[in-house]
Amino acid sequence: MIVKPIRTERLSTNTKTIFEVLDESVLNLQENSVVAVTSKIVSICEGRVVAKDSIDKEELVKKEASYYLPATYSRYGYHFTITKNSLTSVSGIDESNGDDNYILWPQDPQNSANMIREHLKQKFDLKNIGVVITDSTCMPFRWGTIGTALSYSGFKAINNYIGRPDLFGRPFEVSRGGVAIGLSAAAVLVMGEGSEQTPIAIIEDVPFVEFQDRNPTKEELELFYIVSKDEDLFAPFLNSVDWQKGGQNE
């Protein structure tokens, strides 16, 4: 696998569309490639920002969340939230590289991924092209952030091992490989977390990716990121706290 970060200009709110940014920055793209785009530049291009002096951050976090926990649960004063089918802190709201703005997640990350894939497919006359919209997250008991996928398009996001035999013939019962999440983790690592100004990455030489010349179906999306708190592997932890209803309905 080869992951190449792509530098862009410094972006400001609503000055360019994400398609204009891609046209200026992605000059060459090969068949069977995956393009990773940070959610931050998608949001900036879509105008999903709020001036920091115009709103109380705590109220904004609650508004953007489907569910949240009071900040008093965290020694760092962070709200844990469930937002767009993801467990994250502060509803995914980011202040870094925001120029005195709060940067929200894209309104509809899946639609953004679908449109970006179609744009790149048409521009470069490709059939097999994948897209992931990325963000950073944290893992329990580990310092440091890691990339994850908010949405994807153009390939199978899950490699399902259930029912297949392992090396000794024992069938897998629960294992599913997170292709979209793994690609996002690699992309975010090379794109960086600071002032690198490389919010796009091109991922090539990915023989393990099964491309699809279409957007993901409803069933595929549900398999990718819709798991109820009761069904989740971490249900004992998720259900042990008193989640408060936020401003979003999911």
C-alpha positions, -999 to 999 in steps of 0.1 A, spaced: 0 0 0 13 35 -9 -2 66 7 7 100 -7 -4 132 11 -15 160 -11 -9 196 -2 -36 223 -7 -38 260 -2 -49 273 32 -87 272 30 -112 297 43 -150 292 47 -171 293 15 -143 305 -7 -142 274 -28 -162 242 -33 -146 209 -24 -146 200 -61 -126 231 -69 -101 222 -42 -98 187 -56 -94 200 -91 -65 223 -80 -48 197 -58 -53 162 -73 -37 164 -107 -34 127 -114 -54 97 -103 -50 60 -113 -76 33 -115 -80 13 -83 -71 42 -60 -88 55 -29 -89 92 -22 -90 102 15 -104 136 23 -105 151 58 -139 160 71 -125 194 81 -120 207 46 -153 192 34 -170 212 62 -151 244 55 -161 242 19 -197 235 28 -198 264 53 -202 241 83 -185 265 106 -197 287 135 -178 318 148 -165 311 183 -177 344 196 -213 338 184 -223 308 205 -215 289 237 -195 258 228 -214 236 253 -247 245 237 -233 238 202 -220 204 213 -255 195 226 -272 208 195 -249 187 171 -252 155 192 -278 128 191 -268 119 227 -243 134 251 -228 130 286 -223 160 308 -187 174 307 -184 165 344 -179 129 334 -145 138 319 -115 150 339 -107 171 309 -141 188 307 -150 171 274 -185 159 265 -187 124 252 -213 123 224 -230 100 200 -230 119 167 -238 106 132 -237 70 144 -202 76 160 -190 78 196 -168 109 197 -159 138 219 -176 172 216 -198 161 187 -167 161 164 -164 199 167 -129 210 160 -111 243 168 -77 236 153 -69 254 120 -103 270 123 -94 307 123 -115 315 153 -143 292 142 -158 260 154 -157 235 126 -185 210 126 -188 177 109 -202 177 73 -240 179 73 -242 146 54 -208 129 52 -222 100 31 -236 124 4 -203 142 4 -184 110 -2 -208 100 -30 -205 133 -48 -167 134 -45 -164 99 -59 -186 108 -89 -167 140 -95 -133 123 -96 -146 94 -116 -159 117 -143 -128 140 -143 -102 112 -146 -125 88 -166 -121 60 -141 -142 31 -131 -127 19 -99 -122 48 -76 -129 49 -38 -134 78 -14 -132 80 24 -141 110 45 -118 109 75 -115 123 110 -94 116 140 -105 97 171 -89 82 202 -87 47 217 -91 38 253 -58 32 272 -38 47 243 -23 82 240 -25 96 205 -51 100 178 -59 76 150 -78 81 118 -113 68 112 -139 69 85 -171 90 87 -182 77 53 -170 60 22 -180 52 -14 -168 30 -43 -156 -1 -25 -166 -26 2 -160 -11 36 -162 -44 54 -143 -76 47 -166 -102 63 -148 -133 77 -178 -148 94 -182 -184 84 -147 -187 67 -122 -211 82 -91 -199 99 -57 -216 94 -68 -246 114 -103 -249 99 -122 -232 128 -149 -209 113 -148 -173 123 -179 -163 143 -176 -125 147 -146 -111 127 -151 -84 102 -122 -65 87 -127 -27 87 -113 -18 53 -126 18 52 -114 24 88 -80 9 81 -75 30 50 -85 61 69 -61 53 97 -32 51 72 -43 83 54 -47 104 85 -12 93 97 5 106 66 -17 137 64 -8 148 99 -27 165 127 -11 200 128 0 226 103 11 202 75 -16 215 52 -21 181 35 -58 173 41 -60 149 11 -42 116 5 -42 92 -24 -39 55 -15 -26 32 -42 -15 -5 -45 -45 -18 -25 -51 -54 -38 -72 -61 -6 -98 -35 -16 -128 -48 -35 -140 -18 -56 -176 -12 -66 -186 11 -94 -214 26 -74 -224 42 -41 -229 19 -11 -264 5 -7 -285 11 24 -278 -24 36 -240 -19 32 -242 14 51 -261 -2 79 -234 -30 82 -207 -3 82 -218 20 109 -252 14 124 -249 -7 155 -273 -2 184 -259 4 219 -274 -30 229 -257 -49 201 -223 -32 203 -193 -51 217 -189 -23 242 -225 -24 253 -216 -29 290 -198 5 290 -222 24 267 -253 13 287 -237 20 321 -241 58 318 -271 81 316 -270 95 281 -288 128 276 -308 136 244 -291 160 221 -305 182 193 -301 156 164 -325 128 156 -309 95 142 
